[in-house]
Amino acid sequence: MKRKIQFSLIYRDMWQSSGKFQPRKDQLERIAPVIIEMGCFARVETNGGAFEQVNLLAGENPNDAVRAFCAPFNKVGIKTHMLDRGLNALRMYPVPDDVRAMMYRVKHAQGVDIPRIFDGLNDVRNIIPSIKWAKEAGMTPQGTLCITTSPIHTLDYYVQIADTLIEAGAEEICLKDMAGIGQPTFLGQLTKMIKDKHPEIILEYHGHTGPGLSMASMLEVAKNGIDILDVAIEPLSWGKVHPDVISVQSMLKTAGFDVPEINMDAYMKARALTQEFIDDWLGYFINPQNKIMSSLLLGCGLPGGMMGSMMADLAGIHSTINNIRKKKGEEELSTDDMLIKLFDEVAYVWPRVGYPPLVTPFSQYTKNIALMNLLTIEQGKGRFVMMDDSMWGMILGKSGKVPGKVDQVLVDLAKEKGYEFTDADPHTLLKNNLDDFKKEMQENGWDFGKDDEELFELAMHPEQYRNYKSGQAKKNFLADLQKAKDAKLGSKVSKEELTAFKHAKADAIVAPVKGQVFWEFNGEGECAPSVEPYIGKEYQEGDVFCYIQAPWGEFVEIPAALGGKLVEVNAKQGSKLNKGDVIGYIEREQAS
């Protein structure tokens, strides 16, 4: 008897891995019946990382979108699922327990059946509470293994995590190969080991196509007991996304598996609709590089979905490094030279920070450390000189335990800085804050929404939700879209218009006191000269943006507002500012 394998359409992740944007509610309502008509999907991903934030930033109500997208699938018995970042839930930074617990009640009421709960460090302490809350809310919790390749990440390592999550109540296990660097043979062996121990547990495989191993991996896990495979459809399949369902179905059918037939008329309709959505607005924000596969990703292990932002970061620092090299009389580096240097530096940094699986947000932190190292090495300062609180937080254990051992160089550096390592359960470090958001809703006269979904949205994405409610988000997005269309069509936009547009989207970092600006602080009461931060540099909420030495001698830390990407610098190193002067502009993240 042929063994049956089912398919899950990763419609949300298709978009995020392509350009970090999502279709609108009206578009999702149009595509859902066509996905059903295709007849080959047992599951559809209807929510998860970036989905709700992107809706808010576009001035759309994400709760309406989730309900509208889930309803048709609920009606016909197709399971819906969402990506859940465990401790971080639906955002890039930690979420208190009361808000995390609320998420499962809200999402189940909206029609989501399964949360795929993962932790970027594979720390089960960040997953187990979510399993409990999901079950209490009536959902089917899926525990997740973030797959990577290192001396630490062995078969036994992963099987032990799976055992722990199943014991905690996970009814399914996902092998999340977020960078597509999982070796096919290894993944097949892992699938068999888990299935042999837990035959009743549903296993699902999720693999991106970036470095080109995913089709071989899919065949190996299929041969060894996988139940469900995550797939995509054109025009967003392949590249840094996922294999296309047509190719996967053909491969498995030839290999002798029982796989569902595809209604090709419906497939072509879904393909055309998705292309229409791209042409309508989302395509203006899709990096064309994300349609290209790259074997280079195997060496550094970075997820393909990061390539667009990584190349932007690299471009920002490229000119600075070449200016330094030029002054030293050294040959300038090409973009390819820089890319290889960055990949090599990631490979150097990764084991030294404890082999964190390179998935959000730890892939970003590891890449940022490597990027800063390239700069400080050129400056003659060595490595690990420019690391922010988020990078240190990963190393110190504030987000969970890194799988490997932190290098002694970093241990000693932490000691010099007065930092302390912690083994505390990360969620115990967070204070519940749902009552504060309830109070804010009441003071503003905002309705809590059906099943408290609007309260949840404020608590999960406070700044984006406030801008959505004020109408500012919609204005910003429409302006953003128009400028993107103008640029694509070659329309002439004045410098003044572009500047005004950029400022409308960004937070102004304003000097709270009169004084002299410095970009780097040595921790001993002095600020040393350095290059200004490069355009495109990423900040997290709470990071230090710069320092101002007040007339009375005190160094004042200037926070990076709510974090985001640096789009403009208005003050040079050592320049004098008056109170109220704008130091720079930081544009908030469009998605995560």
GIZI-V527870 format. One record per residue. N is the residue number from 0. RES is the residue in one letter. NEAR is the number of other ideal C-beta (glycine too) atoms within 12 Angstrom. Layout:
n=<N:N>
res=<RES:RES>
near=<NEAR:NEAR>
//
This chain:
n=<0:1:2:3:4:5:6:7:8:9:10:11:12:13:14:15:16:17:18:19:20:21:22:23:24:25:26:27:28:29:30:31:32:33:34:35:36:37:38:39:40:41:42:43:44:45:46:47:48:49:50:51:52:53:54:55:56:57:58:59:60:61:62:63:64:65:66:67:68:69:70:71:72:73:74:75:76:77:78:79:80:81:82:83:84:85:86:87:88:89:90:91:92:93:94:95:96:97:98:99:100:101:102:103:104:105:106:107:108:109:110:111:112:113:114:115:116:117:118:119:120:121:122:123:124:125:126:127:128:129:130:131:132:133:134:135:136:137:138:139:140:141:142:143:144:145:146:147:148:149:150:151:152:153:154:155:156:157:158:159:160:161:162:163:164:165:166:167:168:169:170:171:172:173:174:175:176:177:178:179:180:181:182:183:184:185:186:187:188:189:190:191:192:193:194:195:196:197:198:199:200:201:202:203:204:205:206:207:208:209:210:211:212:213:214:215:216:217:218:219:220:221:222:223:224:225:226:227:228:229:230:231:232:233:234:235:236:237:238:239:240:241:242:243:244:245:246:247:248:249:250:251:252:253:254:255:256:257:258:259:260:261:262:263:264:265:266:267:268:269:270:271:272:273:274:275:276:277:278:279:280:281:282:283:284:285:286:287:288:289:290:291:292:293:294:295:296:297:298:299:300:301:302:303:304:305:306:307:308:309:310:311:312:313:314:315:316:317:318:319:320:321:322:323:324:325:326:327:328:329:330:331:332:333:334:335:336:337:338:339:340:341:342:343:344:345:346:347:348:349:350:351:352:353:354:355:356:357:358:359:360:361:362:363:364:365:366:367:368:369:370:371:372:373:374:375:376:377:378:379:380:381:382:383:384:385:386:387:388:389:390:391:392:393:394:395:396:397:398:399:400:401:402:403:404:405:406:407:408:409:410:411:412:413:414:415:416:417:418:419:420:421:422:423:424:425:426:427:428:429:430:431:432:433:434:435:436:437:438:439:440:441:442:443:444:445:446:447:448:449:450:451:452:453:454:455:456:457:458:459:460:461:462:463:464:465:466:467:468:469:470:471:472:473:474:475:476:477:478:479:480:481:482:483:484:485:486:487:488:489:490:491:492:493:494:495:496:497:498:499:500:501:502:503:504:505:506:507:508:509:510:511:512:513:514:515:516:517:518:519:520:521:522:523:524:525:526:527:528:529:530:531:532:533:534:535:536:537:538:539:540:541:542:543:544:545:546:547:548:549:550:551:552:553:554:555:556:557:558:559:560:561:562:563:564:565:566:567:568:569:570:571:572:573:574:575:576:577:578:579:580:581:582:583:584:585:586:587:588:589:590:591>
res=<M:K:R:K:I:Q:F:S:L:I:Y:R:D:M:W:Q:S:S:G:K:F:Q:P:R:K:D:Q:L:E:R:I:A:P:V:I:I:E:M:G:C:F:A:R:V:E:T:N:G:G:A:F:E:Q:V:N:L:L:A:G:E:N:P:N:D:A:V:R:A:F:C:A:P:F:N:K:V:G:I:K:T:H:M:L:D:R:G:L:N:A:L:R:M:Y:P:V:P:D:D:V:R:A:M:M:Y:R:V:K:H:A:Q:G:V:D:I:P:R:I:F:D:G:L:N:D:V:R:N:I:I:P:S:I:K:W:A:K:E:A:G:M:T:P:Q:G:T:L:C:I:T:T:S:P:I:H:T:L:D:Y:Y:V:Q:I:A:D:T:L:I:E:A:G:A:E:E:I:C:L:K:D:M:A:G:I:G:Q:P:T:F:L:G:Q:L:T:K:M:I:K:D:K:H:P:E:I:I:L:E:Y:H:G:H:T:G:P:G:L:S:M:A:S:M:L:E:V:A:K:N:G:I:D:I:L:D:V:A:I:E:P:L:S:W:G:K:V:H:P:D:V:I:S:V:Q:S:M:L:K:T:A:G:F:D:V:P:E:I:N:M:D:A:Y:M:K:A:R:A:L:T:Q:E:F:I:D:D:W:L:G:Y:F:I:N:P:Q:N:K:I:M:S:S:L:L:L:G:C:G:L:P:G:G:M:M:G:S:M:M:A:D:L:A:G:I:H:S:T:I:N:N:I:R:K:K:K:G:E:E:E:L:S:T:D:D:M:L:I:K:L:F:D:E:V:A:Y:V:W:P:R:V:G:Y:P:P:L:V:T:P:F:S:Q:Y:T:K:N:I:A:L:M:N:L:L:T:I:E:Q:G:K:G:R:F:V:M:M:D:D:S:M:W:G:M:I:L:G:K:S:G:K:V:P:G:K:V:D:Q:V:L:V:D:L:A:K:E:K:G:Y:E:F:T:D:A:D:P:H:T:L:L:K:N:N:L:D:D:F:K:K:E:M:Q:E:N:G:W:D:F:G:K:D:D:E:E:L:F:E:L:A:M:H:P:E:Q:Y:R:N:Y:K:S:G:Q:A:K:K:N:F:L:A:D:L:Q:K:A:K:D:A:K:L:G:S:K:V:S:K:E:E:L:T:A:F:K:H:A:K:A:D:A:I:V:A:P:V:K:G:Q:V:F:W:E:F:N:G:E:G:E:C:A:P:S:V:E:P:Y:I:G:K:E:Y:Q:E:G:D:V:F:C:Y:I:Q:A:P:W:G:E:F:V:E:I:P:A:A:L:G:G:K:L:V:E:V:N:A:K:Q:G:S:K:L:N:K:G:D:V:I:G:Y:I:E:R:E:Q:A:S>
near=<6:12:18:21:38:32:44:46:50:50:48:46:44:50:44:43:47:44:37:33:39:45:41:31:27:20:31:38:23:23:41:38:24:30:45:27:23:35:25:34:44:34:39:49:49:46:49:47:41:38:47:47:37:37:39:43:39:37:28:33:29:46:39:27:36:44:31:31:44:39:25:26:37:24:13:20:14:35:33:45:46:47:43:44:40:47:41:41:47:47:40:37:35:35:37:29:29:28:38:43:30:38:48:38:28:42:48:34:25:39:35:46:35:45:47:54:51:45:43:42:45:43:37:38:28:42:48:31:36:45:40:24:34:42:26:19:28:19:38:32:42:48:47:46:49:47:44:43:36:30:14:25:37:21:27:16:28:40:26:22:41:36:22:25:41:31:20:26:26:40:30:39:49:49:54:47:50:49:47:48:41:43:28:31:20:30:42:29:26:40:45:25:31:40:30:17:23:26:14:16:32:35:43:44:52:50:47:49:46:40:36:26:33:45:32:27:42:45:32:32:45:41:26:28:33:41:35:40:47:52:51:44:43:29:30:43:37:32:36:45:43:47:42:35:46:29:27:45:34:20:27:34:23:13:21:16:28:17:32:28:18:30:21:19:14:26:32:20:24:42:29:20:32:36:22:22:32:28:17:20:29:33:27:24:32:33:26:18:28:37:27:23:27:32:17:26:39:23:24:37:41:49:46:47:42:43:40:32:35:38:29:26:33:40:24:30:43:31:23:32:35:24:20:25:25:15:15:14:8:14:11:20:25:15:20:15:20:31:32:20:28:40:33:20:33:41:28:24:41:41:27:29:46:35:35:44:45:51:41:45:37:47:39:36:43:46:44:43:39:41:47:39:35:41:41:26:26:32:26:14:21:16:27:33:29:33:33:32:26:32:37:32:33:45:41:33:30:34:42:40:30:37:35:25:20:30:23:11:22:31:22:13:27:27:15:15:22:12:23:16:24:21:16:18:23:35:34:19:22:25:15:19:23:30:17:19:31:23:16:22:27:15:11:18:9:23:18:25:25:20:25:29:35:32:35:39:46:39:40:43:42:29:28:40:36:24:28:33:26:17:14:22:32:23:20:31:34:22:25:30:28:22:27:26:20:19:18:18:12:8:14:11:21:12:10:10:18:23:19:18:29:27:23:26:33:33:32:24:38:25:29:24:26:19:29:29:41:35:31:29:27:19:18:11:13:14:27:21:19:28:30:30:42:32:27:29:38:39:37:37:27:21:32:31:43:41:34:37:28:22:15:11:14:17:26:28:24:34:25:33:29:28:33:33:33:35:31:29:27:27:30:20:22:22:23:21:31:19:17:13:23:26:41:38:32:39:33:38:35:32:39:38>
//
